[in-house]
Each structure stands twice: as C-alpha cells, then as structure tokens.
Amino acid sequence: MHNLIRGVWIYGGEDELFIDSIRAFGEKFRDGWKAGGGQEEKVVLKLVKNNAHVGPVADFMTLREKSETRIAQEEWLKQQLV
C-alpha cells in the first residue's frame, strides 16, 4: 500500500458505536503498512473524544473556530501535499 499512496488518515469519534472496530482496523492497518515496509508514522489514527463519525464534516460546515479534529485533518492534508 505504501508504494501506491503517501499516507492514510483514519478518524473515529470516541462516541461512535463502532469505535472499537475503528480502533482495531486502524491498528491492524498500521501494522500491515509497517510490515510491508512503510513508515509507521505515515498512518495516522485519530480518535477524538466527544465526537462522532461526521465530526470532520460537521466541523467544516458549522463551526467558526477550528476544532481539534479539523486542525489535525488540515495538518495531515498539508503533509500529503509536500
């Protein structure tokens, strides 16, 4: 996978019903990425308290101040463009 894409950002809100599955997927994906020769830090697993799956979209559409989620997402996107 690391030969095809530069990095992966996996997001989950800790108030989601499937947060345990999201966490397990993220950890397993990161392990596979690393085992395949990719740099571990290129897979970001961001789990945010007091948030749900639509957090990044809702933040962008409704909040005037940038949330922790939006800041993390923007930073990750900037790193992908460098």
PyMOL Python script that loads the backbone (N, CA, C, O; Angstrom):
from pymol import cmd

cmd.read_pdbstr("""\
ATOM      1  N   MET A   1       0.823  -1.189   0.000  1.00  0.00           N
ATOM      2  CA  MET A   1       0.000   0.000   0.000  1.00  0.00           C
ATOM      3  C   MET A   1       0.875   1.263   0.000  1.00  0.00           C
ATOM      4  O   MET A   1       0.566   2.231  -0.694  1.00  0.00           O
ATOM      5  N   HIS A   2       1.961   1.249   0.776  1.00  0.00           N
ATOM      6  CA  HIS A   2       2.789   2.447   0.867  1.00  0.00           C
ATOM      7  C   HIS A   2       3.470   2.798  -0.458  1.00  0.00           C
ATOM      8  O   HIS A   2       3.950   3.920  -0.623  1.00  0.00           O
ATOM      9  N   ASN A   3       3.517   1.851  -1.404  1.00  0.00           N
ATOM     10  CA  ASN A   3       4.055   2.142  -2.728  1.00  0.00           C
ATOM     11  C   ASN A   3       3.041   2.858  -3.618  1.00  0.00           C
ATOM     12  O   ASN A   3       3.412   3.430  -4.642  1.00  0.00           O
ATOM     13  N   LEU A   4       1.783   2.830  -3.240  1.00  0.00           N
ATOM     14  CA  LEU A   4       0.721   3.442  -4.034  1.00  0.00           C
ATOM     15  C   LEU A   4       0.288   4.802  -3.507  1.00  0.00           C
ATOM     16  O   LEU A   4      -0.016   5.707  -4.284  1.00  0.00           O
ATOM     17  N   ILE A   5       0.259   4.943  -2.188  1.00  0.00           N
ATOM     18  CA  ILE A   5      -0.197   6.198  -1.587  1.00  0.00           C
ATOM     19  C   ILE A   5       0.807   6.666  -0.538  1.00  0.00           C
ATOM     20  O   ILE A   5       1.547   5.869   0.037  1.00  0.00           O
ATOM     21  N   ARG A   6       0.814   7.950  -0.308  1.00  0.00           N
ATOM     22  CA  ARG A   6       1.786   8.566   0.597  1.00  0.00           C
ATOM     23  C   ARG A   6       1.473   8.331   2.066  1.00  0.00           C
ATOM     24  O   ARG A   6       2.380   8.156   2.880  1.00  0.00           O
ATOM     25  N   GLY A   7       0.185   8.327   2.406  1.00  0.00           N
ATOM     26  CA  GLY A   7      -0.201   8.154   3.797  1.00  0.00           C
ATOM     27  C   GLY A   7      -1.701   7.951   3.929  1.00  0.00           C
ATOM     28  O   GLY A   7      -2.457   8.104   2.969  1.00  0.00           O
ATOM     29  N   VAL A   8      -2.113   7.600   5.151  1.00  0.00           N
ATOM     30  CA  VAL A   8      -3.522   7.320   5.427  1.00  0.00           C
ATOM     31  C   VAL A   8      -3.897   8.002   6.741  1.00  0.00           C
ATOM     32  O   VAL A   8      -3.155   7.947   7.722  1.00  0.00           O
ATOM     33  N   TRP A   9      -5.057   8.639   6.738  1.00  0.00           N
ATOM     34  CA  TRP A   9      -5.599   9.268   7.948  1.00  0.00           C
ATOM     35  C   TRP A   9      -6.893   8.548   8.282  1.00  0.00           C
ATOM     36  O   TRP A   9      -7.852   8.595   7.513  1.00  0.00           O
ATOM     37  N   ILE A  10      -6.920   7.882   9.430  1.00  0.00           N
ATOM     38  CA  ILE A  10      -8.102   7.133   9.871  1.00  0.00           C
ATOM     39  C   ILE A  10      -8.679   7.876  11.068  1.00  0.00           C
ATOM     40  O   ILE A  10      -7.977   8.135  12.045  1.00  0.00           O
ATOM     41  N   TYR A  11      -9.957   8.216  10.986  1.00  0.00           N
ATOM     42  CA  TYR A  11     -10.608   9.025  12.017  1.00  0.00           C
ATOM     43  C   TYR A  11     -11.746   8.253  12.667  1.00  0.00           C
ATOM     44  O   TYR A  11     -12.455   7.482  12.020  1.00  0.00           O
ATOM     45  N   GLY A  12     -11.896   8.482  13.952  1.00  0.00           N
ATOM     46  CA  GLY A  12     -13.044   7.948  14.677  1.00  0.00           C
ATOM     47  C   GLY A  12     -13.372   8.850  15.851  1.00  0.00           C
ATOM     48  O   GLY A  12     -12.481   9.319  16.559  1.00  0.00           O
ATOM     49  N   GLY A  13     -14.653   9.088  16.048  1.00  0.00           N
ATOM     50  CA  GLY A  13     -15.098   9.812  17.226  1.00  0.00           C
ATOM     51  C   GLY A  13     -15.337   8.810  18.350  1.00  0.00           C
ATOM     52  O   GLY A  13     -15.963   7.773  18.129  1.00  0.00           O
ATOM     53  N   GLU A  14     -14.855   9.101  19.529  1.00  0.00           N
ATOM     54  CA  GLU A  14     -14.960   8.137  20.626  1.00  0.00           C
ATOM     55  C   GLU A  14     -16.394   7.915  21.105  1.00  0.00           C
ATOM     56  O   GLU A  14     -16.636   7.032  21.929  1.00  0.00           O
ATOM     57  N   ASP A  15     -17.346   8.701  20.604  1.00  0.00           N
ATOM     58  CA  ASP A  15     -18.751   8.487  20.946  1.00  0.00           C
ATOM     59  C   ASP A  15     -19.474   7.625  19.906  1.00  0.00           C
ATOM     60  O   ASP A  15     -20.688   7.435  19.984  1.00  0.00           O
ATOM     61  N   GLU A  16     -18.722   7.110  18.939  1.00  0.00           N
ATOM     62  CA  GLU A  16     -19.317   6.265  17.901  1.00  0.00           C
ATOM     63  C   GLU A  16     -19.615   4.873  18.422  1.00  0.00           C
ATOM     64  O   GLU A  16     -18.930   4.369  19.312  1.00  0.00           O
ATOM     65  N   LEU A  17     -20.624   4.269  17.868  1.00  0.00           N
ATOM     66  CA  LEU A  17     -20.987   2.909  18.225  1.00  0.00           C
ATOM     67  C   LEU A  17     -19.879   1.919  17.843  1.00  0.00           C
ATOM     68  O   LEU A  17     -19.635   0.953  18.566  1.00  0.00           O
ATOM     69  N   PHE A  18     -19.214   2.156  16.717  1.00  0.00           N
ATOM     70  CA  PHE A  18     -18.213   1.227  16.208  1.00  0.00           C
ATOM     71  C   PHE A  18     -16.774   1.654  16.507  1.00  0.00           C
ATOM     72  O   PHE A  18     -15.858   1.264  15.784  1.00  0.00           O
ATOM     73  N   ILE A  19     -16.565   2.437  17.546  1.00  0.00           N
ATOM     74  CA  ILE A  19     -15.231   2.951  17.828  1.00  0.00           C
ATOM     75  C   ILE A  19     -14.223   1.828  18.071  1.00  0.00           C
ATOM     76  O   ILE A  19     -13.067   1.945  17.665  1.00  0.00           O
ATOM     77  N   ASP A  20     -14.638   0.747  18.724  1.00  0.00           N
ATOM     78  CA  ASP A  20     -13.710  -0.360  18.963  1.00  0.00           C
ATOM     79  C   ASP A  20     -13.261  -0.979  17.640  1.00  0.00           C
ATOM     80  O   ASP A  20     -12.094  -1.342  17.492  1.00  0.00           O
ATOM     81  N   SER A  21     -14.166  -1.101  16.689  1.00  0.00           N
ATOM     82  CA  SER A  21     -13.816  -1.653  15.378  1.00  0.00           C
ATOM     83  C   SER A  21     -12.924  -0.698  14.592  1.00  0.00           C
ATOM     84  O   SER A  21     -12.005  -1.133  13.899  1.00  0.00           O
ATOM     85  N   ILE A  22     -13.190   0.589  14.699  1.00  0.00           N
ATOM     86  CA  ILE A  22     -12.365   1.583  14.014  1.00  0.00           C
ATOM     87  C   ILE A  22     -10.948   1.546  14.574  1.00  0.00           C
ATOM     88  O   ILE A  22      -9.974   1.574  13.820  1.00  0.00           O
ATOM     89  N   ARG A  23     -10.838   1.485  15.889  1.00  0.00           N
ATOM     90  CA  ARG A  23      -9.530   1.400  16.544  1.00  0.00           C
ATOM     91  C   ARG A  23      -8.787   0.135  16.100  1.00  0.00           C
ATOM     92  O   ARG A  23      -7.610   0.197  15.747  1.00  0.00           O
ATOM     93  N   ALA A  24      -9.469  -0.999  16.120  1.00  0.00           N
ATOM     94  CA  ALA A  24      -8.841  -2.268  15.731  1.00  0.00           C
ATOM     95  C   ALA A  24      -8.405  -2.228  14.264  1.00  0.00           C
ATOM     96  O   ALA A  24      -7.310  -2.682  13.930  1.00  0.00           O
ATOM     97  N   PHE A  25      -9.260  -1.686  13.385  1.00  0.00           N
ATOM     98  CA  PHE A  25      -8.898  -1.572  11.974  1.00  0.00           C
ATOM     99  C   PHE A  25      -7.657  -0.698  11.811  1.00  0.00           C
ATOM    100  O   PHE A  25      -6.717  -1.067  11.107  1.00  0.00           O
ATOM    101  N   GLY A  26      -7.661   0.462  12.466  1.00  0.00           N
ATOM    102  CA  GLY A  26      -6.528   1.379  12.354  1.00  0.00           C
ATOM    103  C   GLY A  26      -5.219   0.748  12.810  1.00  0.00           C
ATOM    104  O   GLY A  26      -4.187   0.897  12.155  1.00  0.00           O
ATOM    105  N   GLU A  27      -5.268   0.052  13.922  1.00  0.00           N
ATOM    106  CA  GLU A  27      -4.060  -0.591  14.438  1.00  0.00           C
ATOM    107  C   GLU A  27      -3.593  -1.712  13.512  1.00  0.00           C
ATOM    108  O   GLU A  27      -2.397  -1.853  13.257  1.00  0.00           O
ATOM    109  N   LYS A  28      -4.528  -2.501  13.016  1.00  0.00           N
ATOM    110  CA  LYS A  28      -4.179  -3.600  12.104  1.00  0.00           C
ATOM    111  C   LYS A  28      -3.644  -3.048  10.776  1.00  0.00           C
ATOM    112  O   LYS A  28      -2.674  -3.572  10.229  1.00  0.00           O
ATOM    113  N   PHE A  29      -4.269  -2.008  10.272  1.00  0.00           N
ATOM    114  CA  PHE A  29      -3.802  -1.390   9.033  1.00  0.00           C
ATOM    115  C   PHE A  29      -2.379  -0.865   9.211  1.00  0.00           C
ATOM    116  O   PHE A  29      -1.518  -1.091   8.361  1.00  0.00           O
ATOM    117  N   ARG A  30      -2.138  -0.163  10.320  1.00  0.00           N
ATOM    118  CA  ARG A  30      -0.806   0.375  10.598  1.00  0.00           C
ATOM    119  C   ARG A  30       0.225  -0.747  10.695  1.00  0.00           C
ATOM    120  O   ARG A  30       1.326  -0.625  10.159  1.00  0.00           O
ATOM    121  N   ASP A  31      -0.127  -1.836  11.374  1.00  0.00           N
ATOM    122  CA  ASP A  31       0.792  -2.976  11.487  1.00  0.00           C
ATOM    123  C   ASP A  31       1.120  -3.558  10.113  1.00  0.00           C
ATOM    124  O   ASP A  31       2.276  -3.874   9.830  1.00  0.00           O
ATOM    125  N   GLY A  32       0.105  -3.700   9.260  1.00  0.00           N
ATOM    126  CA  GLY A  32       0.326  -4.227   7.918  1.00  0.00           C
ATOM    127  C   GLY A  32       1.153  -3.283   7.069  1.00  0.00           C
ATOM    128  O   GLY A  32       2.018  -3.717   6.308  1.00  0.00           O
ATOM    129  N   TRP A  33       0.892  -1.999   7.198  1.00  0.00           N
ATOM    130  CA  TRP A  33       1.647  -0.964   6.481  1.00  0.00           C
ATOM    131  C   TRP A  33       3.125  -1.072   6.849  1.00  0.00           C
ATOM    132  O   TRP A  33       3.997  -1.084   5.980  1.00  0.00           O
ATOM    133  N   LYS A  34       3.388  -1.151   8.150  1.00  0.00           N
ATOM    134  CA  LYS A  34       4.769  -1.239   8.641  1.00  0.00           C
ATOM    135  C   LYS A  34       5.416  -2.560   8.205  1.00  0.00           C
ATOM    136  O   LYS A  34       6.569  -2.567   7.774  1.00  0.00           O
ATOM    137  N   ALA A  35       4.695  -3.663   8.311  1.00  0.00           N
ATOM    138  CA  ALA A  35       5.228  -4.971   7.919  1.00  0.00           C
ATOM    139  C   ALA A  35       5.559  -5.014   6.430  1.00  0.00           C
ATOM    140  O   ALA A  35       6.459  -5.741   6.011  1.00  0.00           O
ATOM    141  N   GLY A  36       4.831  -4.235   5.634  1.00  0.00           N
ATOM    142  CA  GLY A  36       5.072  -4.181   4.198  1.00  0.00           C
ATOM    143  C   GLY A  36       6.192  -3.240   3.809  1.00  0.00           C
ATOM    144  O   GLY A  36       6.512  -3.112   2.627  1.00  0.00           O
ATOM    145  N   GLY A  37       6.794  -2.577   4.791  1.00  0.00           N
ATOM    146  CA  GLY A  37       7.920  -1.692   4.505  1.00  0.00           C
ATOM    147  C   GLY A  37       7.610  -0.210   4.575  1.00  0.00           C
ATOM    148  O   GLY A  37       8.484   0.618   4.316  1.00  0.00           O
ATOM    149  N   GLY A  38       6.380   0.136   4.921  1.00  0.00           N
ATOM    150  CA  GLY A  38       6.008   1.546   5.020  1.00  0.00           C
ATOM    151  C   GLY A  38       6.404   2.138   6.368  1.00  0.00           C
ATOM    152  O   GLY A  38       6.581   1.420   7.352  1.00  0.00           O
ATOM    153  N   GLN A  39       6.539   3.449   6.393  1.00  0.00           N
ATOM    154  CA  GLN A  39       6.868   4.150   7.634  1.00  0.00           C
ATOM    155  C   GLN A  39       5.618   4.240   8.508  1.00  0.00           C
ATOM    156  O   GLN A  39       4.567   4.702   8.064  1.00  0.00           O
ATOM    157  N   GLU A  40       5.749   3.798   9.745  1.00  0.00           N
ATOM    158  CA  GLU A  40       4.611   3.738  10.661  1.00  0.00           C
ATOM    159  C   GLU A  40       3.933   5.091  10.847  1.00  0.00           C
ATOM    160  O   GLU A  40       2.709   5.156  10.958  1.00  0.00           O
ATOM    161  N   GLU A  41       4.708   6.165  10.881  1.00  0.00           N
ATOM    162  CA  GLU A  41       4.136   7.490  11.130  1.00  0.00           C
ATOM    163  C   GLU A  41       3.305   8.017   9.962  1.00  0.00           C
ATOM    164  O   GLU A  41       2.650   9.051  10.091  1.00  0.00           O
ATOM    165  N   LYS A  42       3.322   7.332   8.843  1.00  0.00           N
ATOM    166  CA  LYS A  42       2.510   7.740   7.687  1.00  0.00           C
ATOM    167  C   LYS A  42       1.055   7.283   7.805  1.00  0.00           C
ATOM    168  O   LYS A  42       0.211   7.671   6.996  1.00  0.00           O
ATOM    169  N   VAL A  43       0.765   6.464   8.807  1.00  0.00           N
ATOM    170  CA  VAL A  43      -0.616   6.053   9.082  1.00  0.00           C
ATOM    171  C   VAL A  43      -1.040   6.734  10.375  1.00  0.00           C
ATOM    172  O   VAL A  43      -0.528   6.421  11.450  1.00  0.00           O
ATOM    173  N   VAL A  44      -1.973   7.661  10.265  1.00  0.00           N
ATOM    174  CA  VAL A  44      -2.441   8.418  11.423  1.00  0.00           C
ATOM    175  C   VAL A  44      -3.810   7.881  11.832  1.00  0.00           C
ATOM    176  O   VAL A  44      -4.748   7.872  11.036  1.00  0.00           O
ATOM    177  N   LEU A  45      -3.910   7.440  13.063  1.00  0.00           N
ATOM    178  CA  LEU A  45      -5.176   7.001  13.645  1.00  0.00           C
ATOM    179  C   LEU A  45      -5.588   8.059  14.649  1.00  0.00           C
ATOM    180  O   LEU A  45      -5.016   8.145  15.735  1.00  0.00           O
ATOM    181  N   LYS A  46      -6.584   8.868  14.290  1.00  0.00           N
ATOM    182  CA  LYS A  46      -7.025   9.984  15.129  1.00  0.00           C
ATOM    183  C   LYS A  46      -8.373   9.640  15.738  1.00  0.00           C
ATOM    184  O   LYS A  46      -9.372   9.551  15.025  1.00  0.00           O
ATOM    185  N   LEU A  47      -8.408   9.447  17.048  1.00  0.00           N
ATOM    186  CA  LEU A  47      -9.636   9.176  17.785  1.00  0.00           C
ATOM    187  C   LEU A  47      -9.911  10.368  18.695  1.00  0.00           C
ATOM    188  O   LEU A  47      -9.074  10.725  19.524  1.00  0.00           O
ATOM    189  N   VAL A  48     -11.071  10.979  18.541  1.00  0.00           N
ATOM    190  CA  VAL A  48     -11.366  12.237  19.227  1.00  0.00           C
ATOM    191  C   VAL A  48     -12.507  12.063  20.217  1.00  0.00           C
ATOM    192  O   VAL A  48     -13.557  11.514  19.883  1.00  0.00           O
ATOM    193  N   LYS A  49     -12.290  12.533  21.429  1.00  0.00           N
ATOM    194  CA  LYS A  49     -13.319  12.477  22.472  1.00  0.00           C
ATOM    195  C   LYS A  49     -14.469  13.412  22.126  1.00  0.00           C
ATOM    196  O   LYS A  49     -14.294  14.399  21.411  1.00  0.00           O
ATOM    197  N   ASN A  50     -15.635  13.088  22.639  1.00  0.00           N
ATOM    198  CA  ASN A  50     -16.840  13.917  22.470  1.00  0.00           C
ATOM    199  C   ASN A  50     -17.126  14.216  21.003  1.00  0.00           C
ATOM    200  O   ASN A  50     -17.476  15.340  20.646  1.00  0.00           O
ATOM    201  N   ASN A  51     -16.973  13.200  20.158  1.00  0.00           N
ATOM    202  CA  ASN A  51     -17.193  13.396  18.740  1.00  0.00           C
ATOM    203  C   ASN A  51     -17.773  12.127  18.134  1.00  0.00           C
ATOM    204  O   ASN A  51     -17.736  11.058  18.743  1.00  0.00           O
ATOM    205  N   ALA A  52     -18.303  12.259  16.937  1.00  0.00           N
ATOM    206  CA  ALA A  52     -18.859  11.111  16.222  1.00  0.00           C
ATOM    207  C   ALA A  52     -18.284  11.087  14.815  1.00  0.00           C
ATOM    208  O   ALA A  52     -17.438  11.912  14.469  1.00  0.00           O
ATOM    209  N   HIS A  53     -18.742  10.146  14.011  1.00  0.00           N
ATOM    210  CA  HIS A  53     -18.167   9.917  12.691  1.00  0.00           C
ATOM    211  C   HIS A  53     -18.250  11.128  11.770  1.00  0.00           C
ATOM    212  O   HIS A  53     -17.348  11.352  10.961  1.00  0.00           O
ATOM    213  N   VAL A  54     -19.298  11.894  11.880  1.00  0.00           N
ATOM    214  CA  VAL A  54     -19.473  13.048  10.999  1.00  0.00           C
ATOM    215  C   VAL A  54     -18.744  14.284  11.519  1.00  0.00           C
ATOM    216  O   VAL A  54     -18.901  15.372  10.967  1.00  0.00           O
ATOM    217  N   GLY A  55     -17.959  14.128  12.561  1.00  0.00           N
ATOM    218  CA  GLY A  55     -17.261  15.253  13.172  1.00  0.00           C
ATOM    219  C   GLY A  55     -16.503  16.139  12.207  1.00  0.00           C
ATOM    220  O   GLY A  55     -16.708  17.353  12.223  1.00  0.00           O
ATOM    221  N   PRO A  56     -15.629  15.589  11.360  1.00  0.00           N
ATOM    222  CA  PRO A  56     -14.869  16.450  10.445  1.00  0.00           C
ATOM    223  C   PRO A  56     -15.754  17.243   9.488  1.00  0.00           C
ATOM    224  O   PRO A  56     -15.467  18.406   9.205  1.00  0.00           O
ATOM    225  N   VAL A  57     -16.812  16.638   8.992  1.00  0.00           N
ATOM    226  CA  VAL A  57     -17.712  17.334   8.067  1.00  0.00           C
ATOM    227  C   VAL A  57     -18.519  18.397   8.821  1.00  0.00           C
ATOM    228  O   VAL A  57     -18.653  19.527   8.352  1.00  0.00           O
ATOM    229  N   ALA A  58     -19.049  18.033   9.974  1.00  0.00           N
ATOM    230  CA  ALA A  58     -19.824  18.989  10.767  1.00  0.00           C
ATOM    231  C   ALA A  58     -18.959  20.163  11.197  1.00  0.00           C
ATOM    232  O   ALA A  58     -19.415  21.307  11.182  1.00  0.00           O
ATOM    233  N   ASP A  59     -17.727  19.897  11.578  1.00  0.00           N
ATOM    234  CA  ASP A  59     -16.815  20.981  11.964  1.00  0.00           C
ATOM    235  C   ASP A  59     -16.633  21.968  10.825  1.00  0.00           C
ATOM    236  O   ASP A  59     -16.704  23.182  11.017  1.00  0.00           O
ATOM    237  N   PHE A  60     -16.400  21.434   9.648  1.00  0.00           N
ATOM    238  CA  PHE A  60     -16.148  22.279   8.488  1.00  0.00           C
ATOM    239  C   PHE A  60     -17.368  23.112   8.125  1.00  0.00           C
ATOM    240  O   PHE A  60     -17.240  24.270   7.727  1.00  0.00           O
ATOM    241  N   MET A  61     -18.548  22.522   8.263  1.00  0.00           N
ATOM    242  CA  MET A  61     -19.766  23.193   7.821  1.00  0.00           C
ATOM    243  C   MET A  61     -20.379  24.145   8.849  1.00  0.00           C
ATOM    244  O   MET A  61     -21.077  25.087   8.474  1.00  0.00           O
ATOM    245  N   THR A  62     -20.127  23.911  10.145  1.00  0.00           N
ATOM    246  CA  THR A  62     -20.885  24.668  11.141  1.00  0.00           C
ATOM    247  C   THR A  62     -20.058  25.503  12.116  1.00  0.00           C
ATOM    248  O   THR A  62     -20.573  26.481  12.657  1.00  0.00           O
ATOM    249  N   LEU A  63     -18.833  25.162  12.350  1.00  0.00           N
ATOM    250  CA  LEU A  63     -18.071  25.861  13.372  1.00  0.00           C
ATOM    251  C   LEU A  63     -17.220  26.980  12.789  1.00  0.00           C
ATOM    252  O   LEU A  63     -16.606  26.831  11.732  1.00  0.00           O
ATOM    253  N   ARG A  64     -17.197  28.074  13.481  1.00  0.00           N
ATOM    254  CA  ARG A  64     -16.337  29.177  13.058  1.00  0.00           C
ATOM    255  C   ARG A  64     -14.916  28.969  13.562  1.00  0.00           C
ATOM    256  O   ARG A  64     -13.952  29.294  12.869  1.00  0.00           O
ATOM    257  N   GLU A  65     -14.790  28.431  14.760  1.00  0.00           N
ATOM    258  CA  GLU A  65     -13.468  28.107  15.304  1.00  0.00           C
ATOM    259  C   GLU A  65     -13.091  26.707  14.883  1.00  0.00           C
ATOM    260  O   GLU A  65     -13.934  25.812  14.841  1.00  0.00           O
ATOM    261  N   LYS A  66     -11.821  26.519  14.572  1.00  0.00           N
ATOM    262  CA  LYS A  66     -11.366  25.193  14.168  1.00  0.00           C
ATOM    263  C   LYS A  66     -11.294  24.276  15.382  1.00  0.00           C
ATOM    264  O   LYS A  66     -10.743  24.640  16.421  1.00  0.00           O
ATOM    265  N   SER A  67     -11.853  23.095  15.238  1.00  0.00           N
ATOM    266  CA  SER A  67     -11.822  22.098  16.303  1.00  0.00           C
ATOM    267  C   SER A  67     -10.515  21.309  16.238  1.00  0.00           C
ATOM    268  O   SER A  67      -9.751  21.426  15.280  1.00  0.00           O
ATOM    269  N   GLU A  68     -10.277  20.515  17.257  1.00  0.00           N
ATOM    270  CA  GLU A  68      -9.111  19.629  17.289  1.00  0.00           C
ATOM    271  C   GLU A  68      -9.091  18.717  16.064  1.00  0.00           C
ATOM    272  O   GLU A  68      -8.042  18.485  15.465  1.00  0.00           O
ATOM    273  N   THR A  69     -10.256  18.212  15.707  1.00  0.00           N
ATOM    274  CA  THR A  69     -10.371  17.318  14.558  1.00  0.00           C
ATOM    275  C   THR A  69      -9.999  18.030  13.267  1.00  0.00           C
ATOM    276  O   THR A  69      -9.217  17.513  12.469  1.00  0.00           O
ATOM    277  N   ARG A  70     -10.549  19.196  13.067  1.00  0.00           N
ATOM    278  CA  ARG A  70     -10.277  19.938  11.827  1.00  0.00           C
ATOM    279  C   ARG A  70      -8.806  20.330  11.733  1.00  0.00           C
ATOM    280  O   ARG A  70      -8.222  20.250  10.652  1.00  0.00           O
ATOM    281  N   ILE A  71      -8.205  20.745  12.818  1.00  0.00           N
ATOM    282  CA  ILE A  71      -6.784  21.106  12.820  1.00  0.00           C
ATOM    283  C   ILE A  71      -5.940  19.888  12.458  1.00  0.00           C
ATOM    284  O   ILE A  71      -5.027  19.990  11.639  1.00  0.00           O
ATOM    285  N   ALA A  72      -6.236  18.742  13.057  1.00  0.00           N
ATOM    286  CA  ALA A  72      -5.485  17.518  12.768  1.00  0.00           C
ATOM    287  C   ALA A  72      -5.648  17.108  11.309  1.00  0.00           C
ATOM    288  O   ALA A  72      -4.682  16.701  10.662  1.00  0.00           O
ATOM    289  N   GLN A  73      -6.861  17.213  10.795  1.00  0.00           N
ATOM    290  CA  GLN A  73      -7.122  16.839   9.409  1.00  0.00           C
ATOM    291  C   GLN A  73      -6.387  17.774   8.452  1.00  0.00           C
ATOM    292  O   GLN A  73      -5.800  17.307   7.475  1.00  0.00           O
ATOM    293  N   GLU A  74      -6.406  19.064   8.706  1.00  0.00           N
ATOM    294  CA  GLU A  74      -5.706  20.023   7.847  1.00  0.00           C
ATOM    295  C   GLU A  74      -4.202  19.793   7.871  1.00  0.00           C
ATOM    296  O   GLU A  74      -3.551  19.865   6.829  1.00  0.00           O
ATOM    297  N   GLU A  75      -3.644  19.518   9.037  1.00  0.00           N
ATOM    298  CA  GLU A  75      -2.209  19.246   9.145  1.00  0.00           C
ATOM    299  C   GLU A  75      -1.826  18.007   8.343  1.00  0.00           C
ATOM    300  O   GLU A  75      -0.809  17.993   7.650  1.00  0.00           O
ATOM    301  N   TRP A  76      -2.649  16.971   8.445  1.00  0.00           N
ATOM    302  CA  TRP A  76      -2.371  15.748   7.701  1.00  0.00           C
ATOM    303  C   TRP A  76      -2.422  16.027   6.193  1.00  0.00           C
ATOM    304  O   TRP A  76      -1.553  15.578   5.445  1.00  0.00           O
ATOM    305  N   LEU A  77      -3.437  16.765   5.757  1.00  0.00           N
ATOM    306  CA  LEU A  77      -3.556  17.084   4.331  1.00  0.00           C
ATOM    307  C   LEU A  77      -2.366  17.894   3.831  1.00  0.00           C
ATOM    308  O   LEU A  77      -1.865  17.648   2.734  1.00  0.00           O
ATOM    309  N   LYS A  78      -1.914  18.850   4.622  1.00  0.00           N
ATOM    310  CA  LYS A  78      -0.741  19.647   4.231  1.00  0.00           C
ATOM    311  C   LYS A  78       0.490  18.767   4.061  1.00  0.00           C
ATOM    312  O   LYS A  78       1.265  18.954   3.123  1.00  0.00           O
ATOM    313  N   GLN A  79       0.671  17.817   4.957  1.00  0.00           N
ATOM    314  CA  GLN A  79       1.824  16.911   4.866  1.00  0.00           C
ATOM    315  C   GLN A  79       1.764  16.072   3.601  1.00  0.00           C
ATOM    316  O   GLN A  79       2.805  15.722   3.044  1.00  0.00           O
ATOM    317  N   GLN A  80       0.564  15.743   3.137  1.00  0.00           N
ATOM    318  CA  GLN A  80       0.434  14.931   1.923  1.00  0.00           C
ATOM    319  C   GLN A  80       0.785  15.719   0.671  1.00  0.00           C
ATOM    320  O   GLN A  80       1.156  15.137  -0.349  1.00  0.00           O
ATOM    321  N   LEU A  81       0.668  17.030   0.744  1.00  0.00           N
ATOM    322  CA  LEU A  81       0.924  17.873  -0.418  1.00  0.00           C
ATOM    323  C   LEU A  81       2.390  18.268  -0.562  1.00  0.00           C
ATOM    324  O   LEU A  81       2.794  18.774  -1.609  1.00  0.00           O
ATOM    325  N   VAL A  82       3.172  18.049   0.457  1.00  0.00           N
ATOM    326  CA  VAL A  82       4.596  18.438   0.414  1.00  0.00           C
ATOM    327  C   VAL A  82       5.386  17.461  -0.425  1.00  0.00           C
ATOM    328  O   VAL A  82       6.597  17.619  -0.579  1.00  0.00           O
TER     329      VAL A  82
END
""", "prot")
cmd.dss("prot")
cmd.show_as("cartoon", "prot")
cmd.util.cbc("prot")
cmd.orient("prot")
